[in-house]
């Protein structure tokens, strides 16, 4: 592997809703740029917001680092600048894994439960990664039939998702924040190992202040509740402050 100090950004590989991925002079390492773009409703609602990219980049780097210290491997290697990271190249498994600790979002809509109803144990749901199909809900057998993952990989994803949930809940609780639910993506390394990928930020975590019950995540944008970036910056400041203790 090339020394990290010698890594150079090369060609644009992919532009998503919130990040750009570039190849580098090392075939096993990608360069990620966090954009100031915000989307909701699977990209149907889209605007530019100053400083959103650097805030998410910092939050994600911090959370991936904390999970790494707990033995949870991810694609994250290091943060290069306020908006850029190096990550290990993986083959993304086409599943979005949602871990729910409390009822919210589509779960409330689907089952008409009370908002923030606490579950006796975390609920894990899978969605098929497809913009064309609006990321439909699916079960394990659906995933197997579609060739999205093997049964062994599904078991590994569940195990890693629950382990990540355990540690993330603890991290956010120390910040006086409730981790309502969050979305994870996983990838396969060249060796075939399943590891955590994508990002960890208020873009894919539903966060609520323990005292005020106010949203501290992208629901602020989805529901038009006010300025979103200051809310993300609040999460970052709480995260940094907790790290200093």
C-alpha positions in Angstrom: 0.0 0.0 0.0 1.2 3.5 -0.9 2.3 5.7 2.1 -0.6 8.0 3.1 1.5 11.1 2.6 2.0 10.1 -1.0 -1.6 9.6 -1.9 -2.8 11.8 -4.7 -6.4 12.5 -5.8 -7.1 11.4 -9.4 -10.3 10.9 -11.4 -13.9 11.4 -10.2 -15.4 7.9 -9.7 -18.8 8.7 -8.5 -20.9 11.7 -7.3 -23.6 10.9 -4.8 -26.2 13.0 -3.0 -23.7 14.3 -0.4 -20.2 13.1 -1.4 -17.9 12.8 -4.3 -15.6 9.7 -4.6 -12.3 9.9 -6.4 -9.7 7.3 -7.4 -6.1 7.8 -6.1 -2.7 6.6 -7.1 -3.3 3.6 -4.8 -5.9 1.2 -6.2 -7.1 0.2 -2.7 -7.7 3.8 -1.5 -10.4 6.3 -2.4 -10.5 10.0 -1.8 -13.9 11.3 -0.4 -15.0 14.9 -0.7 -18.0 15.9 1.4 -20.2 18.4 -0.5 -22.3 21.3 0.8 -25.3 19.7 -0.7 -28.4 18.6 1.2 -31.0 16.2 -0.2 -34.2 14.6 1.2 -37.0 12.4 -0.2 -34.4 10.3 -2.0 -32.9 13.3 -3.8 -36.2 15.0 -4.8 -35.5 17.9 -2.4 -32.0 19.3 -2.9 -30.3 22.6 -1.9 -26.8 23.9 -1.2 -25.9 24.8 2.4 -22.5 26.4 3.3 -20.4 24.5 5.8 -22.6 21.4 5.7 -19.8 19.3 4.1 -17.0 20.1 6.6 -19.4 19.6 9.5 -20.4 16.1 8.4 -16.9 15.2 7.4 -15.7 16.1 11.0 -18.6 14.2 12.7 -18.2 11.1 10.5 -14.4 11.0 11.1 -14.8 11.3 14.8 -17.5 8.6 15.1 -15.6 6.2 12.8 -12.5 6.7 14.9 -14.4 6.1 18.2 -15.9 2.9 16.7 -12.5 1.7 15.5 -11.3 2.1 19.1 -14.1 -0.3 20.1 -13.0 -2.9 17.5 -15.5 -2.0 14.8 -13.7 -1.9 11.4 -14.8 0.6 8.8 -13.5 1.9 5.5 -12.4 5.2 7.1 -8.6 5.7 7.1 -8.0 9.4 8.0 -9.3 12.9 7.5 -7.1 15.0 5.2 -8.8 18.4 5.3 -12.0 19.9 6.6 -14.0 18.3 3.7 -11.8 15.4 2.6 -11.1 11.9 3.8 -9.2 8.8 2.7 -11.1 5.5 2.8 -10.5 1.9 1.9 -12.0 0.9 -1.4 -14.8 -1.6 -0.9 -17.5 -3.2 -2.9 -20.7 -1.7 -1.5 -23.3 -4.2 -0.5 -26.6 -2.9 -2.1 -28.5 -2.8 1.2 -29.3 0.0 3.6 -29.4 -1.3 7.1 -31.6 0.7 9.5 -31.3 0.2 13.2 -34.2 1.6 15.2 -34.2 2.2 19.0 -37.4 4.2 19.1 -40.3 4.6 16.7 -40.0 7.4 14.2 -40.1 8.2 10.5 -41.4 5.5 8.2 -41.9 3.0 11.1 -44.5 5.3 12.6 -46.1 5.9 9.2 -46.2 2.2 8.4 -47.5 0.9 11.8 -49.2 3.9 13.3 -47.2 3.7 16.5 -46.6 6.5 18.9 -43.6 8.8 18.0 -40.5 7.9 20.1 -42.1 4.7 21.4 -39.2 2.8 22.9 -38.5 -0.7 21.7 -37.6 -3.5 24.0 -34.7 -4.4 21.7 -33.3 -2.7 18.6 -35.2 -3.2 15.4 -33.2 -4.0 12.3 -34.7 -3.3 8.8 -33.2 -3.7 5.3 -33.8 -1.5 2.3 -32.7 -2.3 -1.3 -30.3 0.4 -2.5 -32.0 1.6 -5.7 -32.8 5.2 -6.5 -35.0 4.1 -9.4 -37.1 2.0 -7.0 -37.0 4.5 -4.1 -35.0 2.1 -1.9 -37.8 -0.4 -1.2 -38.1 -2.3 2.1 -37.1 -6.0 1.9 -36.5 -9.0 4.1 -33.7 -11.4 4.3 -35.2 -13.8 1.8 -35.7 -10.9 -0.7 -32.1 -9.9 -0.3 -31.0 -13.5 -1.0 -33.2 -13.8 -4.0 -31.9 -10.6 -5.4 -28.3 -11.6 -4.8 -27.7 -8.5 -2.7 -26.0 -10.5 0.0 -25.4 -14.0 1.2 -27.0 -15.4 4.3 -23.6 -15.3 6.1 -23.1 -11.7 5.1 -26.6 -10.8 6.3 -25.7 -12.3 9.7 -22.4 -10.4 9.8 -24.3 -7.1 9.0 -26.8 -7.7 11.8 -24.0 -8.4 14.3 -22.0 -5.4 13.3 -25.0 -3.1 13.2 -26.0 -4.1 16.7 -22.5 -3.6 18.0 -22.2 -0.2 16.4 -25.6 0.7 17.8 -24.5 -0.2 21.3 -21.5 2.1 21.2 -23.2 4.9 19.3 -26.0 5.0 21.8 -23.4 5.4 24.6 -21.6 8.1 22.7 -24.7 10.2 22.1 -26.2 9.6 25.6 -23.1 11.3 27.0 -23.9 14.2 24.8 -27.5 14.4 26.1 -28.7 13.1 22.7 -31.1 10.2 22.0 -30.1 8.0 19.1 -33.6 7.3 17.7 -32.5 5.4 14.6 -29.8 5.4 12.0 -28.8 4.0 8.6 -25.7 2.0 7.9 -24.0 0.8 4.7 -21.5 -2.0 4.5 -18.9 -3.1 1.9 -16.8 -6.0 1.0 -13.0 -5.7 1.1 -10.7 -7.4 -1.4 -10.4 -10.2 1.1 -14.2 -10.6 1.3 -14.6 -9.2 4.8 -17.8 -7.2 5.6 -16.9 -3.8 7.1 -18.8 -0.5 7.8 -18.7 2.0 5.0 -20.4 5.3 3.8 -20.6 7.9 6.7 -21.9 8.5 10.2 -23.5 11.9 10.6 -26.8 13.7 11.2 -27.6 12.9 7.5 -28.1 9.3 8.3 -28.8 9.4 12.1 -32.1 10.5 13.7 -31.0 12.4 16.8 -33.2 14.1 19.5 -32.2 16.3 22.4 -32.9 14.4 25.6 -34.4 17.4 27.4 -36.2 19.4 24.7 -37.0 16.5 22.3 -36.0 18.8 19.4 -34.6 17.2 16.3 -30.8 17.5 15.8 -30.6 15.9 12.4 -31.8 16.1 8.8 -35.4 16.1 9.9 -34.9 19.8 10.5 -34.5 20.1 6.7 -37.1 17.5 5.7 -39.8 19.1 7.9 -38.7 22.8 7.4 -38.1 23.3 11.2 -35.3 25.9 10.8 -31.7 26.2 9.8 -30.0 22.8 9.5 -26.3 23.5 9.5 -26.3 25.2 13.0 -28.0 22.0 14.3 -25.2 19.8 12.8 -22.6 22.2 14.3 -24.2 21.7 17.7 -23.8 17.9 17.4 -20.2 18.4 16.4 -19.5 20.7 19.3 -21.1 18.3 21.8 -19.1 15.5 20.3 -15.8 17.4 20.5 -16.6 18.5 24.0 -17.3 15.0 25.2 -14.1 13.8 23.6 -12.1 16.3 25.8 -13.4 14.8 29.0 
